[in-house]
Amino acid sequence: MKNTKALKKDLNNVTSLRDLVSSLEELSAMRYRKTKKNVLDTRGFLDEISVLYKQVKNNYISLKTSSGEKPEIKYRKPTKKVCYIFLSANGGLFGDVINRNFSNLKSYLKRLPPDELIVVGSVGARLFEFSEVKNLVPNTYFPLSDSSGDKENLDTILKYALDFEKIVIFYTKYVEILNQSPTADSVTGDIIFEESVLESSGKVGQLEEDFLYEPGIEKILAIFENQMISSLFEQKVLESGLSKFTSRMVSLDSASEKIKQNMVKIRMEYQKMKHSEASKKSVVQIAGFISQL
């Protein structure tokens, strides 16, 4: 059993840990608020742009196929077919969002393996290296700061990915503070369907609306290919960052509560031990006094 000196040392250590966690929680909350504003200010608009991009590309493919022509991407000139981009993290304390995102990725790798997997973040690289799917597809690693503003690495990743016809991003999407949803979405106008959707609808990503395109569908598609892929990709990175820092904030809050509970237990043990040692000291003093009578 620990004495009062050891318990006091434990209490000081736990107090220091509480202060550290409190500081990290405050920083995460500040980053959460800032990132949330940036994401939610643009999410609605870019979601609509993404849907429109898919509509235009789907109509373009249908138009070319019906006329017996082969649909081609004339504006990026990709040399490869499909890549997945796994947005993970470089640091820790993000709760389970990275692992859940990786589990979603693994299910796709097993069912619909791409030509290549791009792993963004050292945490994701470690997960992939020690997983059962590491030999399923070739992979390339890129670093990317967990903080926003890493424009140089962001541009490097996108430049590499643009050599693929289809680019699918795997990230966690912020729904609410306690709900981060693993998501797979395309930034190249391709429709991503889960098997359950395919089974229930009987369709493979057919968008039913038709539009009149002026000055022409190919020129409209060129605008998306040239300008929108970058914006959609950056939005997914921001979405991933918001989800990660939300999860970190929740995890730190939970840790803070456990630390407070631990502090209460240590204080109670300290007080009990202090009273016990005082009682023993009193007994010794009384026994000494009696022995002198």
Buried (B, 14 or more C-beta within 10 A) or exposed (E): EEEBEEBBEBBEEBEEBBEEBBEBBEBBBEBBEEBBEBBEEBBEEBEEBBBBBBBBBBBBBBBBEEEEEEEEBEBBEBEEEBBBBBBBBBEEBBBEBBBBBBEBBBBBBEEEBBBBBBBBBBBBBEBBEEBEBEEBBEBBBBEBBBEBEBEEEBEBBBEBBBBBBBBBBBBBBBEEEEEBBBBBBBBBBBBBEEEEEEEEEEEEEEBEEEEEBEEEBBEBBBEBBEEBBBBBBBBBBBBBBBBBBBBBBBBBBEBBEEBEEBBEEBEEBBEEBBEEEEEEEEEEEEEEEEEEE
